Amino acid sequence: MNAGRVFGELALLAFCSAVTGASQAAALTPPQGAAQAASAVAEASAAPASAALGSASAPAPAAAATVRGPTSLSIVRDRAAHNEAQAQYDLGVAMLCRRGLSADPREPVRLLRAAAGQGHIGAQSVYGWMLMSGERLAQNDAEAARWLLSAAQAGDTAAQNNLGVLYATGRGVQRDKVSAAHWFGEAAGRGADAAAANLRILRGEPPLPGATTTAVLLHPALAKAGCRTPQA
């Protein structure tokens, strides 16, 4: 993974964003309940192949799925196998963060791609980040831009910020300062500090006192789930 990368001369803060924003339809919005799933599955960590199941992403919480103990993890797996987008998203994020949930390192890729293909905004944002960063699959900025655009248009601030990075640096898309400023501005207007910092960098303005000036490793969905680094 290309962690902490500096994107071109702009040193833009990719992958990092506050995760507040416009409400989405419950079926498409990654729920706050994913964080609850993290603690729930952690309670069952003594059982084989169980680990903290985490997801929390932009832009707004929806109805939480209750997950408790190894039986609940089995239910999430079953729902994911039956093509339920929310379960695919929850399980995919968990597999990125925790060893032991899958022996196949490509499984979270398949799960998140499947959920993204069903229109799950959080999955589109995370999958776009994976393509952009080369996490678990070959880096593909053009494909990343497609998924990030879909999530960005739905109000996901992480996707808006990361799409702005692609436009600002010409990665996967034609370099376009106007489009970069638009997406940074959209995310900054929803409280994304990294996007606000990126917008200042793009405009050639000095950073605000105390502003972060380094790229951040994790997509906020993983960071909010307590994941320090994706696990192989």
C-alpha positions as CSV (number, residue, x, y, z in Angstrom):
1,M,0.0,0.0,0.0
2,N,1.2,3.5,-0.9
3,A,0.7,4.9,2.6
4,G,1.3,8.5,3.5
5,R,2.0,9.4,-0.2
6,V,2.6,12.9,-1.3
7,F,0.5,13.5,-4.4
8,G,2.5,15.7,-6.8
9,E,3.8,19.0,-5.8
10,L,0.6,19.8,-3.9
11,A,1.2,17.4,-1.0
12,L,-2.5,16.8,-0.9
13,L,-4.2,15.0,1.9
14,A,-5.5,12.0,0.2
15,F,-7.7,9.3,1.8
16,C,-8.5,11.6,4.7
17,S,-11.7,13.4,5.4
18,A,-14.2,14.3,8.0
19,V,-17.2,12.1,7.5
20,T,-20.2,14.4,8.0
21,G,-22.6,15.4,5.3
22,A,-26.0,15.1,3.7
23,S,-28.4,12.3,4.7
24,Q,-28.7,9.4,2.3
25,A,-31.3,6.7,1.8
26,A,-31.0,4.1,4.6
27,A,-30.4,1.3,2.2
28,L,-27.4,3.0,0.6
29,T,-25.8,4.7,3.7
30,P,-23.2,2.9,5.7
31,P,-24.7,2.8,9.2
32,Q,-23.3,3.9,12.5
33,G,-24.3,0.4,13.5
34,A,-21.1,-0.8,11.8
35,A,-19.1,0.6,14.7
36,Q,-21.5,-1.3,17.0
37,A,-20.7,-4.4,15.0
38,A,-17.0,-3.8,15.8
39,S,-17.5,-4.0,19.5
40,A,-20.0,-6.8,19.2
41,V,-17.8,-9.1,17.3
42,A,-14.9,-8.1,19.5
43,E,-16.8,-9.6,22.4
44,A,-16.7,-12.9,20.5
45,S,-13.0,-12.7,19.8
46,A,-12.3,-15.9,21.8
47,A,-14.2,-17.9,19.1
48,P,-12.2,-19.1,16.1
49,A,-12.1,-16.7,13.1
50,S,-13.9,-13.9,15.0
51,A,-12.6,-10.4,15.3
52,A,-13.9,-6.8,15.6
53,L,-16.2,-6.2,12.7
54,G,-16.1,-2.5,12.0
55,S,-17.5,-0.1,9.5
56,A,-18.3,3.6,9.8
57,S,-18.2,5.9,6.9
58,A,-19.7,8.9,5.3
59,P,-22.0,10.7,5.0
60,A,-24.6,10.0,7.6
61,P,-25.7,7.2,9.9
62,A,-28.7,5.1,9.0
63,A,-30.6,2.4,10.9
64,A,-28.1,0.3,12.8
65,A,-27.9,-3.4,12.3
66,T,-27.6,-5.2,15.6
67,V,-24.7,-7.6,15.7
68,R,-23.9,-9.6,18.8
69,G,-21.6,-12.6,19.2
70,P,-20.4,-15.3,16.8
71,T,-24.0,-16.1,15.9
72,S,-24.5,-12.6,14.6
73,L,-21.2,-12.7,12.6
74,S,-22.6,-15.9,11.0
75,I,-25.8,-13.9,10.2
76,V,-23.8,-11.1,8.6
77,R,-21.9,-13.7,6.5
78,D,-25.1,-15.3,5.4
79,R,-26.6,-12.0,4.4
80,A,-23.5,-11.1,2.5
81,A,-23.7,-14.4,0.7
82,H,-27.3,-13.5,-0.2
83,N,-26.1,-10.3,-1.9
84,E,-27.2,-7.9,0.8
85,A,-25.2,-4.8,0.1
86,Q,-25.0,-3.6,3.7
87,A,-23.7,-6.9,5.0
88,Q,-21.2,-7.1,2.1
89,Y,-19.9,-3.6,3.1
90,D,-19.7,-4.4,6.8
91,L,-17.9,-7.7,6.3
92,G,-15.6,-6.3,3.7
93,V,-14.5,-3.4,5.9
94,A,-14.0,-5.8,8.8
95,M,-11.8,-8.1,6.7
96,L,-9.6,-5.2,5.7
97,C,-9.1,-4.4,9.4
98,R,-8.8,-7.8,11.1
99,R,-7.0,-11.0,10.4
100,G,-8.8,-14.2,10.8
101,L,-12.1,-13.3,9.2
102,S,-11.0,-14.7,5.8
103,A,-8.2,-16.9,4.5
104,D,-8.5,-15.2,1.1
105,P,-7.1,-11.6,0.9
106,R,-9.2,-10.9,-2.1
107,E,-12.5,-11.6,-0.4
108,P,-12.9,-8.0,1.0
109,V,-12.3,-6.7,-2.5
110,R,-15.1,-8.9,-3.9
111,L,-17.5,-8.0,-1.1
112,L,-16.9,-4.2,-1.4
113,R,-17.0,-4.3,-5.2
114,A,-20.3,-6.2,-5.0
115,A,-21.8,-3.7,-2.6
116,A,-20.5,-0.8,-4.6
117,G,-22.1,-2.2,-7.7
118,Q,-25.5,-2.2,-5.9
119,G,-25.2,1.5,-5.2
120,H,-23.9,1.4,-1.6
121,I,-22.3,4.8,-1.1
122,G,-19.9,3.8,1.6
123,A,-18.7,0.8,-0.4
124,Q,-18.2,3.0,-3.5
125,S,-16.1,5.4,-1.4
126,V,-14.0,2.6,0.2
127,Y,-13.6,0.6,-3.0
128,G,-12.5,3.8,-4.9
129,W,-10.0,4.5,-2.2
130,M,-8.7,0.9,-2.5
131,L,-8.2,1.4,-6.3
132,M,-6.6,4.8,-5.7
133,S,-4.2,3.5,-3.1
134,G,-3.5,0.0,-4.5
135,E,-4.9,-1.6,-1.3
136,R,-5.4,-5.4,-2.0
137,L,-5.6,-4.8,-5.8
138,A,-3.8,-3.2,-8.6
139,Q,-3.8,0.6,-8.5
140,N,-6.2,2.0,-11.1
141,D,-6.8,5.7,-10.8
142,A,-9.2,5.9,-13.7
143,E,-11.4,3.2,-12.2
144,A,-11.1,4.8,-8.8
145,A,-12.3,8.1,-10.2
146,R,-15.5,6.4,-11.5
147,W,-16.4,5.0,-8.2
148,L,-15.4,8.1,-6.2
149,L,-17.5,10.3,-8.5
150,S,-20.6,8.2,-7.8
151,A,-20.0,8.4,-4.0
152,A,-19.0,12.1,-4.2
153,Q,-22.2,13.0,-6.0
154,A,-24.2,11.3,-3.2
155,G,-22.4,13.5,-0.6
156,D,-19.6,11.2,0.7
157,T,-16.9,13.6,1.9
158,A,-14.1,11.1,1.8
159,A,-14.9,10.4,-1.9
160,Q,-15.2,14.1,-2.6
161,N,-11.8,14.8,-1.1
162,N,-10.1,11.9,-2.8
163,L,-11.7,12.8,-6.2
164,G,-10.4,16.3,-5.7
165,V,-6.9,14.8,-5.3
166,L,-7.2,13.0,-8.6
167,Y,-8.3,16.1,-10.4
168,A,-5.7,18.2,-8.8
169,T,-2.9,15.8,-9.8
170,G,-4.2,14.5,-13.0
171,R,-4.3,10.9,-11.8
172,G,-6.8,8.9,-13.8
173,V,-8.6,12.0,-15.0
174,Q,-7.5,15.1,-17.0
175,R,-5.9,17.5,-14.6
176,D,-8.6,20.1,-13.8
177,K,-8.1,22.7,-11.0
178,V,-11.7,23.9,-11.3
179,S,-13.1,20.4,-10.7
180,A,-10.5,19.8,-7.9
181,A,-11.6,23.0,-6.2
182,H,-15.2,22.1,-6.6
183,W,-14.9,18.7,-4.8
184,F,-12.6,20.0,-2.1
185,G,-15.1,22.8,-1.5
186,E,-18.0,20.4,-1.3
187,A,-16.2,18.3,1.3
188,A,-14.9,21.3,3.2
189,G,-18.4,22.7,3.3
190,R,-19.5,19.5,5.1
191,G,-16.7,19.8,7.7
192,A,-13.9,17.9,6.1
193,D,-10.7,19.4,7.5
194,A,-8.4,17.6,5.0
195,A,-10.4,18.9,2.1
196,A,-10.3,22.5,3.5
197,A,-6.5,22.1,3.8
198,N,-6.3,20.7,0.2
199,L,-8.3,23.7,-1.1
200,R,-5.9,26.1,0.5
201,I,-2.9,24.2,-1.0
202,L,-4.6,24.2,-4.4
203,R,-5.1,28.0,-4.2
204,G,-1.5,28.5,-3.2
205,E,-2.6,29.8,0.2
206,P,-0.5,29.1,3.4
207,P,-1.9,26.4,5.7
208,L,-3.9,27.5,8.7
209,P,-2.1,27.3,12.1
210,G,-2.2,23.7,13.4
211,A,-3.4,22.3,10.1
212,T,-2.2,18.8,9.2
213,T,0.1,18.8,6.1
214,T,0.7,15.0,5.7
215,A,-1.3,12.5,3.8
216,V,-3.3,10.1,6.0
217,L,-3.0,6.3,5.7
218,L,-6.6,5.1,6.1
219,H,-10.0,5.7,4.6
220,P,-12.1,7.2,7.4
221,A,-14.4,4.1,7.3
222,L,-11.4,2.0,8.6
223,A,-10.1,4.7,10.9
224,K,-13.4,5.1,12.6
225,A,-13.7,1.4,13.1
226,G,-10.5,1.5,15.1
227,C,-8.3,0.0,12.4
228,R,-4.7,1.3,12.5
229,T,-3.7,-0.3,9.2
230,P,-5.4,-2.7,6.8
231,Q,-4.4,-6.3,7.6
232,A,-3.1,-8.7,4.9
